[in-house]
Amino acid sequence: MLVNLLSSPQQVAFSDAYNLIDVDGDSEITVIELRRLMDSIGEEQSDEELVDLIETSHQALDGRQVITYEDFMALMAEDEFYHLFLEAFAALDKWDSGYVRAKDLDRVLASDQHQPTVT
């Protein structure tokens, strides 16, 4: 569902990234392809961690250890909106307390609803 909320440029960028990672073009990212990616960006992760990542992201319960295009797009969308949420929260948490006051949240939400539209 979050994938549908991504902008067209985001969808294209994530699709291009998927195609770069899927070296053999079989529409599945395997542990080996994920290992190549991690090595190329200097990320050190064990094979067990990579398998765990794949198993966590692979939505079809078929026992295969691959990331499909749909899985990848869902992961990327989730990450994108997670960071957007963190940025919005940080902007509202003026005192870096880890909390947002209800009246501050209400003020922000109410101000968006009452803004006049410019024509």
Protein Blocks (a to p, Z undefined) as FASTA:
>chain_A
ZZmmpcfklmmmmmmmmmmmmmnonopacfklmmmmmmmnopacdfklmmmmmmmmmmbf
ghpacddfklmmmmmmmmmmmmmmmmmmmmmmmnonopacfklmmmmmmmmmmpccdZZ
